Amino acid sequence: MVLVVVEKHSSITLCAASSGIASLLLIGGCTAHSHFEISLQLFENSTCGMSNGTLAQIIQAANAIIWDEVSMQHCHAPEVADCTLCDVCDINCPFGGITVIFGGDCQQILPAIIKGICAQIVGACICSSALWQDIAPNIFHLH
């Protein structure tokens, strides 16, 4: 439903999800790891080595990105995607100037941290990321 509305205002919209199962529910969707070439092993200083190939050209042409279930992703993944988009688009503003719509509920689905205590799990949530100050949350209720 969100994709239909966004595509009316944007020519190219990329759909990503935090899990393979969730990506199957999106039209033309794939995992965020595939879309942004994010490593499965993430650390605070992780980067992405995206080359200037076809994927980079698709991202440069995109007007919007829908990232579903971002709340289950470690906060380093959106941070790496942010750096990647800034590099690929050669624009130093959040997500390379591309409108990004995050879907998910941080109060319902949190990142999985192996043997993590509560503070580690909450600290891994996107709401704990430095990016969160640049994100304008909007809450939508679908009936």
The first five atom37 places (N, CA, C, CB, O) and aatype in JSON, in Angstrom:
{
  "aatype": [12, 19, 10, 19, 19, 19, 6, 11, 8, 15, 15, 9, 16, 10, 4, 0, 0, 15, 15, 7, 9, 0, 15, 10, 10, 10, 9, 7, 7, 4, 16, 0, 8, 15, 8, 13, 6, 9, 15, 10, 5, 10, 13, 6, 2, 15, 16, 4, 7, 12, 15, 2, 7, 16, 10, 0, 5, 9, 9, 5, 0, 0, 2, 0, 9, 9, 17, 3, 6, 19, 15, 12, 5, 8, 4, 8, 0, 14, 6, 19, 0, 3, 4, 16, 10, 4, 3, 19, 4, 3, 9, 2, 4, 14, 13, 7, 7, 9, 16, 19, 9, 13, 7, 7, 3, 4, 5, 5, 9, 10, 14, 0, 9, 9, 11, 7, 9, 4, 0, 5, 9, 19, 7, 0, 4, 9, 4, 15, 15, 0, 10, 17, 5, 3, 9, 0, 14, 2, 9, 13, 8, 10, 8],
  "atom_mask": [
    [1, 1, 1, 1, 1],
    [1, 1, 1, 1, 1],
    [1, 1, 1, 1, 1],
    [1, 1, 1, 1, 1],
    [1, 1, 1, 1, 1],
    [1, 1, 1, 1, 1],
    [1, 1, 1, 1, 1],
    [1, 1, 1, 1, 1],
    [1, 1, 1, 1, 1],
    [1, 1, 1, 1, 1],
    [1, 1, 1, 1, 1],
    [1, 1, 1, 1, 1],
    [1, 1, 1, 1, 1],
    [1, 1, 1, 1, 1],
    [1, 1, 1, 1, 1],
    [1, 1, 1, 1, 1],
    [1, 1, 1, 1, 1],
    [1, 1, 1, 1, 1],
    [1, 1, 1, 1, 1],
    [1, 1, 1, 0, 1],
    [1, 1, 1, 1, 1],
    [1, 1, 1, 1, 1],
    [1, 1, 1, 1, 1],
    [1, 1, 1, 1, 1],
    [1, 1, 1, 1, 1],
    [1, 1, 1, 1, 1],
    [1, 1, 1, 1, 1],
    [1, 1, 1, 0, 1],
    [1, 1, 1, 0, 1],
    [1, 1, 1, 1, 1],
    [1, 1, 1, 1, 1],
    [1, 1, 1, 1, 1],
    [1, 1, 1, 1, 1],
    [1, 1, 1, 1, 1],
    [1, 1, 1, 1, 1],
    [1, 1, 1, 1, 1],
    [1, 1, 1, 1, 1],
    [1, 1, 1, 1, 1],
    [1, 1, 1, 1, 1],
    [1, 1, 1, 1, 1],
    [1, 1, 1, 1, 1],
    [1, 1, 1, 1, 1],
    [1, 1, 1, 1, 1],
    [1, 1, 1, 1, 1],
    [1, 1, 1, 1, 1],
    [1, 1, 1, 1, 1],
    [1, 1, 1, 1, 1],
    [1, 1, 1, 1, 1],
    [1, 1, 1, 0, 1],
    [1, 1, 1, 1, 1],
    [1, 1, 1, 1, 1],
    [1, 1, 1, 1, 1],
    [1, 1, 1, 0, 1],
    [1, 1, 1, 1, 1],
    [1, 1, 1, 1, 1],
    [1, 1, 1, 1, 1],
    [1, 1, 1, 1, 1],
    [1, 1, 1, 1, 1],
    [1, 1, 1, 1, 1],
    [1, 1, 1, 1, 1],
    [1, 1, 1, 1, 1],
    [1, 1, 1, 1, 1],
    [1, 1, 1, 1, 1],
    [1, 1, 1, 1, 1],
    [1, 1, 1, 1, 1],
    [1, 1, 1, 1, 1],
    [1, 1, 1, 1, 1],
    [1, 1, 1, 1, 1],
    [1, 1, 1, 1, 1],
    [1, 1, 1, 1, 1],
    [1, 1, 1, 1, 1],
    [1, 1, 1, 1, 1],
    [1, 1, 1, 1, 1],
    [1, 1, 1, 1, 1],
    [1, 1, 1, 1, 1],
    [1, 1, 1, 1, 1],
    [1, 1, 1, 1, 1],
    [1, 1, 1, 1, 1],
    [1, 1, 1, 1, 1],
    [1, 1, 1, 1, 1],
    [1, 1, 1, 1, 1],
    [1, 1, 1, 1, 1],
    [1, 1, 1, 1, 1],
    [1, 1, 1, 1, 1],
    [1, 1, 1, 1, 1],
    [1, 1, 1, 1, 1],
    [1, 1, 1, 1, 1],
    [1, 1, 1, 1, 1],
    [1, 1, 1, 1, 1],
    [1, 1, 1, 1, 1],
    [1, 1, 1, 1, 1],
    [1, 1, 1, 1, 1],
    [1, 1, 1, 1, 1],
    [1, 1, 1, 1, 1],
    [1, 1, 1, 1, 1],
    [1, 1, 1, 0, 1],
    [1, 1, 1, 0, 1],
    [1, 1, 1, 1, 1],
    [1, 1, 1, 1, 1],
    [1, 1, 1, 1, 1],
    [1, 1, 1, 1, 1],
    [1, 1, 1, 1, 1],
    [1, 1, 1, 0, 1],
    [1, 1, 1, 0, 1],
    [1, 1, 1, 1, 1],
    [1, 1, 1, 1, 1],
    [1, 1, 1, 1, 1],
    [1, 1, 1, 1, 1],
    [1, 1, 1, 1, 1],
    [1, 1, 1, 1, 1],
    [1, 1, 1, 1, 1],
    [1, 1, 1, 1, 1],
    [1, 1, 1, 1, 1],
    [1, 1, 1, 1, 1],
    [1, 1, 1, 1, 1],
    [1, 1, 1, 0, 1],
    [1, 1, 1, 1, 1],
    [1, 1, 1, 1, 1],
    [1, 1, 1, 1, 1],
    [1, 1, 1, 1, 1],
    [1, 1, 1, 1, 1],
    [1, 1, 1, 1, 1],
    [1, 1, 1, 0, 1],
    [1, 1, 1, 1, 1],
    [1, 1, 1, 1, 1],
    [1, 1, 1, 1, 1],
    [1, 1, 1, 1, 1],
    [1, 1, 1, 1, 1],
    [1, 1, 1, 1, 1],
    [1, 1, 1, 1, 1],
    [1, 1, 1, 1, 1],
    [1, 1, 1, 1, 1],
    [1, 1, 1, 1, 1],
    [1, 1, 1, 1, 1],
    [1, 1, 1, 1, 1],
    [1, 1, 1, 1, 1],
    [1, 1, 1, 1, 1],
    [1, 1, 1, 1, 1],
    [1, 1, 1, 1, 1],
    [1, 1, 1, 1, 1],
    [1, 1, 1, 1, 1],
    [1, 1, 1, 1, 1],
    [1, 1, 1, 1, 1]
  ],
  "atom_positions": [
    [[0.82, -1.19, 0.0], [0.0, 0.0, 0.0], [0.87, 1.26, 0.0], [-0.94, -0.01, 1.21], [0.61, 2.2, -0.75]],
    [[1.89, 1.27, 0.84], [2.79, 2.42, 0.9], [3.53, 2.56, -0.43], [3.8, 2.27, 2.06], [3.72, 3.67, -0.92]],
    [[3.95, 1.44, -1.01], [4.66, 1.47, -2.28], [3.84, 2.12, -3.37], [5.05, 0.07, -2.7], [4.37, 2.9, -4.17]],
    [[2.56, 1.84, -3.43], [1.68, 2.42, -4.45], [1.63, 3.93, -4.31], [0.26, 1.82, -4.34], [1.71, 4.65, -5.31]],
    [[1.51, 4.42, -3.08], [1.45, 5.86, -2.84], [2.79, 6.52, -3.18], [1.08, 6.15, -1.37], [2.82, 7.56, -3.83]],
    [[3.88, 5.91, -2.75], [5.21, 6.49, -3.0], [5.52, 6.51, -4.49], [6.29, 5.71, -2.25], [6.06, 7.5, -4.99]],
    [[5.18, 5.45, -5.2], [5.49, 5.39, -6.63], [4.69, 6.4, -7.45], [5.23, 4.01, -7.15], [5.09, 6.71, -8.57]],
    [[3.59, 6.91, -6.92], [2.86, 7.97, -7.62], [3.67, 9.26, -7.64], [1.49, 8.21, -6.95], [3.51, 10.08, -8.54]],
    [[4.54, 9.43, -6.64], [5.31, 10.66, -6.51], [6.79, 10.47, -6.85], [5.18, 11.2, -5.11], [7.52, 11.46, -6.96]],
    [[7.24, 9.24, -7.01], [8.64, 8.96, -7.3], [8.73, 8.03, -8.49], [9.35, 8.33, -6.07], [7.92, 7.11, -8.65]],
    [[9.72, 8.27, -9.33], [9.85, 7.42, -10.51], [10.46, 6.06, -10.18], [10.69, 8.12, -11.57], [9.99, 5.05, -10.71]],
    [[11.47, 6.01, -9.34], [12.09, 4.74, -8.98], [12.09, 4.6, -7.47], [13.53, 4.65, -9.55], [12.62, 5.44, -6.75]],
    [[11.5, 3.52, -7.0], [11.45, 3.22, -5.57], [12.04, 1.84, -5.35], [9.99, 3.3, -5.03], [11.62, 0.87, -5.99]],
    [[13.01, 1.75, -4.45], [13.61, 0.47, -4.11], [12.95, -0.07, -2.85], [15.15, 0.6, -3.91], [12.68, 0.69, -1.92]],
    [[12.69, -1.36, -2.81], [12.09, -1.99, -1.64], [13.08, -2.97, -1.04], [10.76, -2.71, -2.0], [13.6, -3.85, -1.73]],
    [[13.33, -2.82, 0.25], [14.24, -3.71, 0.96], [13.57, -4.16, 2.25], [15.6, -3.02, 1.25], [12.68, -3.49, 2.77]],
    [[14.0, -5.29, 2.75], [13.5, -5.79, 4.02], [14.68, -6.35, 4.81], [12.4, -6.88, 3.81], [15.73, -6.65, 4.26]],
    [[14.48, -6.46, 6.1], [15.55, -6.93, 6.96], [15.7, -8.44, 6.98], [15.33, -6.44, 8.35], [16.7, -8.95, 7.48]],
    [[14.73, -9.16, 6.45], [14.83, -10.62, 6.39], [14.38, -11.1, 5.03], [13.99, -11.28, 7.52], [13.63, -10.42, 4.32]],
    [[14.84, -12.28, 4.67], [14.45, -12.86, 3.39], [12.97, -13.12, 3.29], [0.0, 0.0, 0.0], [12.37, -12.92, 2.24]],
    [[12.36, -13.57, 4.39], [10.92, -13.84, 4.4], [10.15, -12.54, 4.18], [10.49, -14.5, 5.73], [9.22, -12.51, 3.37]],
    [[10.53, -11.48, 4.89], [9.84, -10.19, 4.73], [10.03, -9.64, 3.31], [10.35, -9.18, 5.76], [9.13, -9.0, 2.78]],
    [[11.18, -9.89, 2.71], [11.43, -9.37, 1.36], [10.53, -10.03, 0.32], [12.9, -9.57, 0.97], [10.22, -9.43, -0.71]],
    [[10.1, -11.26, 0.58], [9.2, -11.96, -0.34], [7.83, -11.3, -0.42], [9.05, -13.41, 0.07], [7.1, -11.48, -1.39]],
    [[7.49, -10.54, 0.61], [6.19, -9.88, 0.66], [6.18, -8.54, -0.06], [5.76, -9.69, 2.09], [5.12, -7.93, -0.22]],
    [[7.35, -8.06, -0.49], [7.46, -6.76, -1.14], [7.56, -6.93, -2.65], [8.69, -5.99, -0.62], [8.23, -7.84, -3.14]],
    [[6.9, -6.07, -3.38], [6.99, -6.09, -4.84], [8.4, -5.67, -5.24], [5.91, -5.15, -5.49], [8.82, -4.55, -4.95]],
    [[9.12, -6.55, -5.9], [10.48, -6.24, -6.32], [11.45, -6.1, -5.17], [0.0, 0.0, 0.0], [12.51, -5.5, -5.32]],
    [[11.1, -6.65, -4.03], [11.93, -6.48, -2.84], [13.04, -7.51, -2.72], [0.0, 0.0, 0.0], [12.96, -8.61, -3.27]],
    [[14.07, -7.13, -2.0], [15.13, -8.06, -1.63], [15.64, -7.62, -0.26], [16.3, -8.09, -2.7], [15.18, -6.61, 0.28]],
    [[16.57, -8.36, 0.29], [17.05, -7.99, 1.62], [17.89, -6.71, 1.55], [17.87, -9.14, 2.23], [18.48, -6.39, 0.52]],
    [[17.91, -6.0, 2.66], [18.73, -4.78, 2.73], [20.2, -5.12, 2.53], [18.52, -4.06, 4.09], [20.95, -4.33, 1.96]],
    [[20.61, -6.3, 3.0], [22.0, -6.71, 2.82], [22.35, -6.82, 1.34], [22.26, -8.06, 3.53], [23.46, -6.47, 0.94]],
    [[21.41, -7.3, 0.53], [21.65, -7.41, -0.91], [21.6, -6.05, -1.6], [20.63, -8.34, -1.55], [22.46, -5.73, -2.42]],
    [[20.59, -5.25, -1.26], [20.42, -3.94, -1.91], [21.62, -3.02, -1.69], [19.16, -3.26, -1.41], [22.06, -2.33, -2.61]],
    [[22.14, -3.03, -0.47], [23.2, -2.08, -0.12], [24.55, -2.75, 0.1], [22.81, -1.32, 1.12], [25.5, -2.12, 0.57]],
    [[24.64, -4.04, -0.25], [25.86, -4.83, -0.08], [26.42, -4.7, 1.33], [26.91, -4.38, -1.09], [27.61, -4.47, 1.52]],
    [[25.54, -4.87, 2.31], [25.92, -4.8, 3.72], [26.43, -6.17, 4.15], [24.71, -4.34, 4.61], [25.81, -7.19, 3.86]],
    [[27.54, -6.19, 4.85], [28.1, -7.43, 5.36], [27.16, -8.03, 6.41], [29.51, -7.19, 5.95], [26.45, -7.3, 7.1]],
    [[27.17, -9.34, 6.52], [26.37, -9.99, 7.56], [27.01, -9.82, 8.93], [26.19, -11.48, 7.25], [26.32, -9.9, 9.95]],
    [[28.32, -9.59, 8.97], [29.03, -9.32, 10.21], [29.21, -7.81, 10.33], [30.42, -10.06, 10.26], [30.02, -7.22, 9.6]],
    [[28.47, -7.18, 11.23], [28.5, -5.71, 11.34], [29.17, -5.27, 12.64], [27.09, -5.14, 11.27], [28.99, -5.88, 13.69]],
    [[29.95, -4.21, 12.53], [30.6, -3.6, 13.67], [30.39, -2.1, 13.59], [32.12, -3.96, 13.72], [29.89, -1.58, 12.59]],
    [[30.76, -1.4, 14.64], [30.54, 0.05, 14.69], [31.22, 0.78, 13.54], [31.03, 0.61, 16.01], [30.7, 1.78, 13.05]],
    [[32.37, 0.29, 13.11], [33.12, 0.95, 12.04], [32.98, 0.23, 10.7], [34.58, 1.05, 12.41], [33.8, 0.44, 9.81]],
    [[31.96, -0.6, 10.54], [31.76, -1.33, 9.28], [31.48, -0.38, 8.13], [30.6, -2.33, 9.42], [30.84, 0.66, 8.3]],
    [[31.98, -0.75, 6.97], [31.74, 0.02, 5.76], [31.27, -0.93, 4.67], [33.01, 0.8, 5.31], [31.23, -2.14, 4.86]],
    [[30.92, -0.36, 3.57], [30.45, -1.15, 2.44], [31.38, -0.87, 1.27], [28.97, -0.81, 2.08], [31.82, 0.26, 1.07]],
    [[31.67, -1.88, 0.51], [32.57, -1.71, -0.61], [31.86, -1.74, -1.94], [0.0, 0.0, 0.0], [32.3, -2.43, -2.86]],
    [[30.77, -1.01, -2.06], [29.99, -1.02, -3.3], [30.78, -0.33, -4.41], [28.62, -0.33, -3.1], [31.27, 0.79, -4.25]],
    [[30.88, -1.01, -5.53], [31.57, -0.43, -6.69], [30.58, 0.38, -7.51], [32.23, -1.54, -7.56], [29.38, 0.38, -7.23]],
    [[31.07, 1.06, -8.5], [30.21, 1.88, -9.36], [29.58, 1.04, -10.47], [31.01, 3.04, -9.98], [29.63, 1.41, -11.64]],
    [[29.01, -0.09, -10.11], [28.38, -0.97, -11.08], [26.9, -0.68, -11.25], [0.0, 0.0, 0.0], [26.42, 0.41, -10.96]],
    [[26.2, -1.69, -11.71], [24.77, -1.56, -11.99], [23.97, -1.21, -10.75], [24.24, -2.85, -12.6], [23.08, -0.36, -10.81]],
    [[24.28, -1.87, -9.61], [23.55, -1.6, -8.38], [23.71, -0.14, -7.96], [24.02, -2.53, -7.26], [22.75, 0.49, -7.54]],
    [[24.91, 0.38, -8.06], [25.16, 1.79, -7.72], [24.36, 2.71, -8.64], [26.66, 2.12, -7.81], [23.84, 3.73, -8.18]],
    [[24.27, 2.37, -9.91], [23.51, 3.2, -10.86], [22.01, 3.17, -10.53], [23.73, 2.71, -12.3], [21.33, 4.19, -10.66]],
    [[21.51, 2.02, -10.12], [20.1, 1.92, -9.73], [19.84, 2.78, -8.5], [19.7, 0.45, -9.46], [18.83, 3.49, -8.44]],
    [[20.74, 2.71, -7.53], [20.58, 3.51, -6.31], [20.64, 5.0, -6.64], [21.67, 3.15, -5.28], [19.86, 5.78, -6.1]],
    [[21.56, 5.4, -7.52], [21.66, 6.82, -7.9], [20.38, 7.32, -8.56], [22.84, 7.02, -8.86], [20.02, 8.48, -8.41]],
    [[19.7, 6.45, -9.27], [18.46, 6.84, -9.96], [17.24, 6.8, -9.05], [18.23, 5.93, -11.15], [16.19, 7.34, -9.41]],
    [[17.37, 6.19, -7.89], [16.21, 6.03, -6.99], [15.82, 7.36, -6.35], [16.52, 5.0, -5.9], [16.67, 8.16, -5.98]],
    [[14.52, 7.56, -6.22], [13.99, 8.73, -5.52], [13.57, 8.38, -4.1], [12.81, 9.31, -6.28], [13.5, 9.25, -3.23]],
    [[13.29, 7.1, -3.87], [12.82, 6.67, -2.56], [13.23, 5.22, -2.3], [11.29, 6.83, -2.44], [13.39, 4.43, -3.23]],
    [[13.39, 4.91, -1.02], [13.68, 3.55, -0.59], [12.71, 3.22, 0.53], [15.18, 3.4, -0.11], [12.55, 3.99, 1.48]],
    [[12.07, 2.08, 0.42], [11.22, 1.57, 1.5], [11.98, 0.41, 2.14], [9.79, 1.12, 0.98], [12.3, -0.57, 1.47]],
    [[12.26, 0.51, 3.43], [13.0, -0.52, 4.16], [12.08, -1.06, 5.23], [14.34, 0.04, 4.78], [11.85, -0.41, 6.25]],
    [[11.55, -2.24, 5.0], [10.57, -2.83, 5.92], [11.28, -3.61, 7.04], [9.62, -3.76, 5.16], [12.36, -4.15, 6.86]],
    [[10.63, -3.63, 8.19], [11.12, -4.34, 9.38], [12.53, -3.91, 9.77], [11.09, -5.83, 9.13], [13.34, -4.74, 10.18]],
    [[12.82, -2.62, 9.65], [14.14, -2.12, 10.02], [14.38, -2.27, 11.52], [14.28, -0.64, 9.61], [15.53, -2.3, 11.96]],
    [[13.32, -2.38, 12.3], [13.47, -2.5, 13.75], [14.15, -3.81, 14.15], [12.11, -2.42, 14.41], [14.73, -3.88, 15.23]],
    [[14.11, -4.83, 13.3], [14.78, -6.09, 13.64], [16.23, -6.11, 13.16], [14.02, -7.26, 13.02], [16.94, -7.1, 13.37]],
    [[16.67, -5.05, 12.53], [18.03, -4.95, 12.0], [18.91, -4.26, 13.05], [18.06, -4.15, 10.65], [18.45, -3.35, 13.73]],
    [[20.16, -4.69, 13.18], [21.1, -4.0, 14.07], [21.28, -2.58, 13.55], [22.48, -4.76, 14.15], [21.3, -2.37, 12.33]],
    [[21.42, -1.61, 14.44], [21.5, -0.21, 14.02], [22.69, 0.07, 13.1], [21.59, 0.69, 15.24], [22.69, 1.06, 12.37]],
    [[23.71, -0.79, 13.14], [24.85, -0.58, 12.25], [24.47, -0.76, 10.78], [25.98, -1.53, 12.61], [25.11, -0.17, 9.91]],
    [[23.45, -1.56, 10.48], [23.05, -1.79, 9.08], [22.54, -0.5, 8.42], [21.97, -2.88, 9.0], [23.03, -0.15, 7.35]],
    [[21.58, 0.22, 9.03], [21.17, 1.49, 8.42], [22.31, 2.52, 8.4], [19.99, 2.07, 9.18], [22.36, 3.36, 7.49]],
    [[23.2, 2.47, 9.38], [24.34, 3.39, 9.39], [25.27, 3.11, 8.21], [25.11, 3.28, 10.72], [25.76, 4.04, 7.57]],
    [[25.52, 1.83, 7.93], [26.35, 1.46, 6.77], [25.64, 1.86, 5.48], [26.66, -0.06, 6.78], [26.26, 2.37, 4.56]],
    [[24.32, 1.61, 5.43], [23.55, 2.0, 4.24], [23.61, 3.51, 4.03], [22.07, 1.54, 4.37], [23.73, 3.98, 2.9]],
    [[23.54, 4.28, 5.12], [23.63, 5.74, 5.03], [24.96, 6.15, 4.4], [23.48, 6.38, 6.43], [24.99, 6.96, 3.48]],
    [[26.06, 5.59, 4.9], [27.38, 5.92, 4.34], [27.47, 5.51, 2.88], [28.49, 5.23, 5.14], [28.02, 6.24, 2.05]],
    [[26.94, 4.34, 2.57], [26.97, 3.84, 1.19], [26.2, 4.76, 0.26], [26.4, 2.42, 1.11], [26.69, 5.11, -0.82]],
    [[25.0, 5.15, 0.67], [24.18, 6.02, -0.18], [24.83, 7.38, -0.36], [22.78, 6.18, 0.43], [24.77, 7.95, -1.45]],
    [[25.45, 7.91, 0.69], [26.16, 9.19, 0.57], [27.32, 9.07, -0.42], [26.68, 9.66, 1.94], [27.54, 9.97, -1.23]],
    [[28.06, 7.96, -0.34], [29.18, 7.74, -1.27], [28.7, 7.57, -2.7], [29.99, 6.52, -0.84], [29.22, 8.2, -3.62]],
    [[27.71, 6.71, -2.89], [27.22, 6.4, -4.24], [26.59, 7.63, -4.89], [26.21, 5.25, -4.19], [26.8, 7.89, -6.08]],
    [[25.81, 8.38, -4.11], [25.11, 9.56, -4.66], [25.98, 10.81, -4.64], [23.83, 9.82, -3.88], [25.62, 11.83, -5.23]],
    [[27.14, 10.73, -3.96], [28.06, 11.86, -3.84], [27.38, 13.08, -3.24], [28.66, 12.2, -5.2], [27.61, 14.22, -3.66]],
    [[26.52, 12.82, -2.25], [25.81, 13.89, -1.54], [25.98, 13.63, -0.05], [24.28, 13.96, -1.94], [25.65, 12.54, 0.43]],
    [[26.49, 14.61, 0.68], [26.74, 14.43, 2.1], [25.56, 14.91, 2.94], [28.01, 15.18, 2.5], [25.66, 15.89, 3.67]],
    [[24.46, 14.21, 2.84], [23.32, 14.43, 3.71], [22.7, 13.07, 3.98], [22.27, 15.43, 3.06], [23.02, 12.11, 3.28]],
    [[21.83, 12.95, 4.97], [21.32, 11.63, 5.33], [20.84, 10.82, 4.12], [20.19, 11.77, 6.32], [20.04, 11.28, 3.31]],
    [[21.37, 9.61, 4.04], [21.02, 8.65, 2.99], [21.21, 9.21, 1.58], [19.58, 8.21, 3.17], [20.47, 8.87, 0.66]],
    [[22.21, 10.04, 1.43], [22.55, 10.57, 0.11], [21.45, 11.39, -0.52], [0.0, 0.0, 0.0], [21.4, 11.53, -1.74]],
    [[20.56, 11.94, 0.3], [19.46, 12.77, -0.21], [18.26, 11.98, -0.7], [0.0, 0.0, 0.0], [17.29, 12.56, -1.18]],
    [[18.32, 10.66, -0.59], [17.19, 9.82, -1.01], [16.21, 9.71, 0.15], [17.68, 8.4, -1.46], [16.61, 9.49, 1.3]],
    [[14.93, 9.85, -0.14], [13.91, 9.67, 0.88], [13.84, 8.2, 1.26], [12.52, 10.18, 0.38], [13.66, 7.34, 0.41]],
    [[14.0, 7.92, 2.55], [13.95, 6.55, 3.04], [12.77, 6.41, 3.99], [15.29, 6.15, 3.75], [12.62, 7.18, 4.93]],
    [[11.94, 5.42, 3.72], [10.79, 5.14, 4.57], [11.07, 3.83, 5.3], [9.45, 5.05, 3.73], [11.18, 2.77, 4.68]],
    [[11.19, 3.92, 6.62], [11.43, 2.74, 7.43], [10.1, 2.2, 7.93], [12.37, 3.06, 8.62], [9.24, 2.95, 8.38]],
    [[9.94, 0.89, 7.86], [8.78, 0.23, 8.43], [9.23, -0.67, 9.55], [0.0, 0.0, 0.0], [10.31, -1.26, 9.49]],
    [[8.41, -0.78, 10.57], [8.74, -1.65, 11.69], [8.31, -1.02, 12.99], [0.0, 0.0, 0.0], [7.98, 0.17, 13.04]],
    [[8.31, -1.8, 14.03], [7.87, -1.35, 15.34], [8.96, -1.69, 16.35], [6.51, -2.0, 15.74], [9.14, -2.85, 16.71]],
    [[9.67, -0.66, 16.82], [10.77, -0.87, 17.77], [10.29, -1.37, 19.12], [11.54, 0.42, 17.95], [11.1, -1.84, 19.93]],
    [[9.01, -1.29, 19.38], [8.47, -1.8, 20.64], [8.01, -3.25, 20.5], [7.32, -0.93, 21.12], [7.63, -3.88, 21.48]],
    [[8.05, -3.77, 19.28], [7.56, -5.12, 19.05], [8.67, -6.07, 18.62], [6.47, -5.1, 18.0], [8.8, -7.16, 19.17]],
    [[9.47, -5.67, 17.64], [10.52, -6.54, 17.11], [11.86, -5.83, 17.25], [10.24, -6.93, 15.61], [12.09, -4.79, 16.64]],
    [[12.73, -6.41, 18.06], [14.06, -5.85, 18.28], [15.11, -6.71, 17.58], [14.37, -5.74, 19.79], [14.83, -7.85, 17.21]],
    [[16.32, -6.17, 17.4], [17.38, -6.97, 16.78], [17.73, -8.18, 17.64], [18.64, -6.1, 16.56], [17.62, -8.13, 18.87]],
    [[18.13, -9.25, 17.0], [18.56, -10.45, 17.72], [20.05, -10.32, 18.03], [18.29, -11.75, 16.88], [20.88, -10.2, 17.12]],
    [[20.38, -10.33, 19.3], [21.76, -10.25, 19.75], [22.05, -11.54, 20.51], [22.01, -8.97, 20.65], [21.44, -11.8, 21.55]],
    [[22.96, -12.34, 20.0], [23.26, -13.63, 20.62], [23.78, -13.42, 22.03], [24.3, -14.41, 19.78], [24.75, -12.71, 22.25]],
    [[23.11, -14.05, 22.99], [23.44, -13.97, 24.42], [23.48, -12.53, 24.91], [24.78, -14.65, 24.69], [24.2, -12.21, 25.86]],
    [[22.71, -11.66, 24.27], [22.71, -10.25, 24.64], [21.82, -9.98, 25.84], [0.0, 0.0, 0.0], [20.76, -10.6, 26.01]],
    [[22.25, -9.05, 26.67], [21.41, -8.61, 27.77], [20.52, -7.48, 27.26], [22.26, -8.15, 29.01], [20.73, -6.96, 26.16]],
    [[19.54, -7.11, 28.05], [18.55, -6.11, 27.63], [19.2, -4.83, 27.11], [17.61, -5.79, 28.79], [18.8, -4.31, 26.07]],
    [[20.19, -4.32, 27.82], [20.84, -3.07, 27.42], [21.53, -3.19, 26.06], [21.87, -2.64, 28.48], [21.53, -2.24, 25.28]],
    [[22.12, -4.35, 25.77], [22.77, -4.56, 24.47], [21.75, -4.62, 23.35], [23.61, -5.85, 24.5], [21.99, -4.09, 22.26]],
    [[20.63, -5.26, 23.61], [19.59, -5.39, 22.59], [18.98, -4.02, 22.28], [18.5, -6.37, 23.05], [18.81, -3.67, 21.12]],
    [[18.66, -3.27, 23.32], [18.09, -1.93, 23.12], [19.12, -1.02, 22.45], [17.63, -1.31, 24.46], [18.77, -0.2, 21.6]],
    [[20.39, -1.16, 22.81], [21.45, -0.36, 22.2], [21.67, -0.66, 20.73], [0.0, 0.0, 0.0], [22.2, 0.17, 19.99]],
    [[21.25, -1.85, 20.3], [21.4, -2.24, 18.89], [20.22, -1.79, 18.04], [21.55, -3.75, 18.79], [20.27, -1.91, 16.82]],
    [[19.17, -1.28, 18.66], [17.97, -0.85, 17.94], [18.23, 0.46, 17.19], [16.78, -0.67, 18.94], [19.03, 1.29, 17.64]],
    [[17.58, 0.64, 16.06], [17.77, 1.86, 15.26], [17.42, 3.11, 16.06], [16.91, 1.8, 13.99], [17.97, 4.18, 15.81]],
    [[16.52, 2.99, 17.02], [16.15, 4.15, 17.84], [17.32, 4.63, 18.69], [14.96, 3.8, 18.76], [17.33, 5.78, 19.15]],
    [[18.32, 3.77, 18.9], [19.51, 4.14, 19.67], [20.64, 4.66, 18.78], [20.0, 2.95, 20.47], [21.68, 5.08, 19.28]],
    [[20.44, 4.64, 17.49], [21.46, 5.06, 16.54], [21.57, 6.58, 16.47], [21.16, 4.5, 15.15], [20.59, 7.3, 16.71]],
    [[22.76, 7.06, 16.14], [22.95, 8.5, 15.92], [22.11, 8.99, 14.75], [24.44, 8.81, 15.67], [21.79, 10.18, 14.67]],
    [[21.75, 8.09, 13.83], [20.89, 8.45, 12.69], [19.5, 8.89, 13.13], [20.78, 7.28, 11.72], [18.85, 9.68, 12.45]],
    [[19.06, 8.38, 14.27], [17.67, 8.59, 14.7], [17.34, 10.07, 14.84], [17.42, 7.88, 16.01], [16.18, 10.45, 14.64]],
    [[18.32, 10.91, 15.17], [18.05, 12.34, 15.32], [17.69, 13.0, 13.99], [19.26, 13.05, 15.93], [17.06, 14.05, 13.96]],
    [[18.09, 12.37, 12.87], [17.77, 12.9, 11.54], [16.51, 12.28, 10.95], [18.94, 12.68, 10.6], [16.11, 12.63, 9.83]],
    [[15.89, 11.38, 11.69], [14.71, 10.68, 11.19], [13.47, 11.3, 11.8], [14.77, 9.16, 11.52], [13.39, 11.51, 13.01]],
    [[12.5, 11.6, 10.95], [11.22, 12.17, 11.41], [10.19, 11.04, 11.47], [10.73, 13.33, 10.47], [9.63, 10.67, 10.45]],
    [[9.94, 10.5, 12.67], [8.99, 9.39, 12.77], [7.55, 9.84, 12.49], [9.07, 8.76, 14.15], [7.09, 10.86, 12.99]],
    [[6.88, 9.05, 11.7], [5.45, 9.21, 11.46], [4.8, 7.87, 11.75], [5.14, 9.69, 9.98], [5.3, 6.83, 11.32]],
    [[3.72, 7.9, 12.46], [3.04, 6.66, 12.82], [1.78, 6.53, 11.99], [2.71, 6.61, 14.33], [0.93, 7.42, 11.98]],
    [[1.68, 5.41, 11.28], [0.51, 5.14, 10.46], [-0.2, 3.92, 11.01], [0.9, 4.93, 8.98], [0.43, 2.93, 11.36]],
    [[-1.49, 4.0, 11.08], [-2.3, 2.87, 11.51], [-3.11, 2.39, 10.33], [-3.22, 3.26, 12.71], [-3.92, 3.13, 9.78]],
    [[-2.89, 1.15, 9.94], [-3.65, 0.57, 8.84], [-4.77, -0.28, 9.41], [-2.74, -0.28, 7.91], [-4.56, -1.07, 10.34]],
    [[-5.94, -0.12, 8.87], [-7.09, -0.89, 9.36], [-7.42, -2.0, 8.42], [-8.31, 0.0, 9.56], [-8.36, -2.76, 8.67]]
  ]
}
